[in-house]
Amino acid sequence: MEAADNPPGPAKPEQEHIDPVVKSEKQNMATEIIFCFLRKASLLLVGYFICYFNFSLTLPLLTICSLVWLEINKSKKINRITSKSRASSMTKKDILKVVDELPSWVTFPDRERADWLNEIILQLWPSINNCIIKHFRGHLQTKMRKKFESFRFEAVDFGEMPPKIDGVKVYNRTTTKDSIIIDFDIYYDGDCDINFSMSGAQIGRLKDFQLAAELRVVLKPLTIKMPIIGGIQLFFLNTPDIHFELEGISSIPGFSYFIRQKIEHRITKKIVFPNKITKRFLKSVEAAELKSQEPEGVLRVHVFEAKNLERKDVTGKSDPYVILNVGAQECKTHVVKRELNPKWDYWCEFIILDPVAQHMQFMVFDQDDLNEDDFLGNGVVEINTVIKENENDKWFTLDNAKHGKVHMRFTWLGLSSDYSKLGAAYQETKLLKVADISTALLTVYVDCAMNLPTVKAFKKPDPYVILTVGRNQLKSKVKKHTTDPVWEEGFSLLIPNPETNALFISIIDKQTDIKMDQLVYHMKNLSDFPDLQLSKEEFPLSVAGKIIVSLQLRILTNEFFEDDDSDTDSDEDLIRHNSLRASTSNRVSSSSTNSSSKSFPVQEAKEVMEQSVVEHVQASSHTVRKSPSFRVKPDLGQMELTLFYSEARQKLVVTVHKITNLLLKDASDIPDPYVKLKLITPETHSIKHKTKVITDNCDPVFEETFEYLLTQTELSRSKLILTVKSKKMFFNSNIIGQVIINFRTFHDLEEPYREWFELAEARDSD
């Protein structure tokens, strides 16, 4: 043995292992000390010789030169310190003012340069270019020929300049769990040149193609087997910025717009979130783990109003509407006719994967019936900055427009697996009185179907799936010629009310558009499962066959959003959810949230809300309060009103109930009363409404409700004028009395305020 061959001897001192870097640093330090000693010694020697040889004039000159040299070095040092101090105090906005366009690795500290990656792409670009050309001449040209038989790409060239990666960010382990998330900022501005023809004649040319996008690459799941990574996801977090020039027939305005829309729609449908490209590397990895969606929350947007928009119509007005996008998700408001200060009062919701990295784009257009809609301006909203406390109500100045602003409000909704919170979510939707907002999010993973019926004899169908919940509808890919399709697709659907809504999974044949089979699943059934989810459950279809799906339900809850720092981007970019917002959702009694019954919280929340409003109205209906804002003349009569302001909806609701004891001057001339309402606000022109006319009545009952959209600040500076008139045939209306309500005197209208108001002599024009 080795121990026998080498008998123990006297212990030798162990030789220290010296790091070459440490050794080099020690040598540099010794050299610096020697040079410093020589400099000091040389100065002493120079001074000694000057004094020894009595060079009296040389000494002052040398002293002056030394002082000047020291002063210059001192000023340089001070300037360096001042510059560093000034730079450290500058915010990101200040830096961007100095330099308009900076690469992301400069703008964001958590982005890194990717020069090495750009060098690799540059060397691979000729091969990548050839692959893209083959795709254009093969798959893409074949698809185009299904609609246009003679279509052909004559020349396809993407040039010698490849796309460039501007910055790279890798998320750390605390945020990515069992995956690796990488964001790439990609820019392409190459010498692209594509010619296409129909029937042998060249109809167009596409050139100067430009692209700016943020590509997210997700490597998941991480395994202990080679190749360590189970699969990959590729998608754009936000809609990419695309620009290109068209020449030839394709540059005609109408046709050009059509081509642009098709190209953008194709890219959005293929690779913009929630759409993604996935690839499995290991067969042992479940497709559901790679393809199912995992949203972080829901963004609720209230597009309230706009002001000072540009005039685009010949009438001096515009017909504005707004389009909002978060990734591939799009919402559109209704059109407000002939208005430069429109009020849409439009609500919509977006499913958010990453509130820090994603943003919302909005564009304002003027609707034209004959030509393309005119552009009125656009803007970008950074989601993480507008869903924080006290930051969710903002005016946005329109970009690329001479003037104009849009007023929007935002709510961040977290996801909870506690079904008892449904009561609070449902109560909030009832208080908002908006039909198109949701209380829950349903995530569906459609795996496969088996033994589907055939539509045509001796011919297999091309099945695809349509998922429907209420008005929300999503569609899967088409599987060709099979009765056992495997889709393996994930979807997310917003649910208005899981207590009453059902999920309809319809299987359609693409060839005939005939419904082959269907599954109806009631959302309420998920409350019986742990964590409100079931995995790869097999359900029988209504006609024949089976379908395998996974379902997960999450209740939407109001939460505060907070990241580490709004001015500097941290490496972690974490989302921390704090306590629930103190809002109307907390008005549900504790008994509703602790009920053992699954359906009870929603019903009780509804009853509590309705009962509280009714009780308050009944309690206040017998109280008479004189308004201090006008001179009272008791014999003119009294008017009963209900005032209510919803802060969540930013809406004032005025109900005119009835009038009693109107002054009757002549028994043969009984009045035909009606009420004319005029709301005066400092920001906008007056808004007028009027009730119906009640003939021959001194105690008319109207029971009519009028709504006004205005912010709480505008409300405090507004006044409402209610003028009672008598309408007689062929004669002008006679004013009977007037009530003036100044909202500065009202401090709380969060609950219905029902009162009797004395009519006074008219003092304001109606």
Secondary structure, DSSP 8 states (H G I E B T S, - for coil): -HHHHS---S---------HHHHHHHHHHHHHHHHHHHHHHHHHHHHHHHHHTT-TTHHHHHHHHHHHHHHHHHHHHHHHHHHHHHHHH--HHHHHHHSS---HHHH-TT-B--HHHHHHHHHHHHHHHHHHHHHIIIIIHHHHHHHSTTEEEEEEE--S---EEEEEEE--HHHHSSSEEEEEEEEEE---EEEEEETTEEEEEEEEEEEEEEEEEEE--B-SSTTSB-EEEEEESS--EEEEEEEEGGGSHHHHHHHHHHHHHHHHHHHBTT--EEEES-TTS-HHHHHS----EEEEEEEEEEES----STTS---EEEEEEETTEEEE----SS-SS-EEEEEEEEEES-TTT-EEEEEEEE--SSS--EEEEEEEEEHHHHSSTT-SEEEEE-BSSSS-EEEEEEEEEEEE--GGGHHHHHHHHHHHT-TT--SEEEEEEEEEEES---SBTTB---EEEEEEETTEEEE-----S-SS-EEEEEEEEEES-TTT-EEEEEEEETTT--EEEEEEEEGGGGGGSGGGEEEEEEEE-SSS-EEEEEEEEEEEEEEEEE-S-SSS--SS---EEEEE--SGGGGS-HHHHT-SSSSHHHHHHHHHHHHHHHHHHHHHTT-B---TTS-B-GGG-EEEEEEEEETTTTEEEEEEEEEE----S-TT----EEEEEEEE-SSS--EEEE-----S-SS-EEEEEEEEE--HHHHHT-EEEEEEEE--TTS--EEEEEEEEEGGG----SS-EEEEEE-B---S--
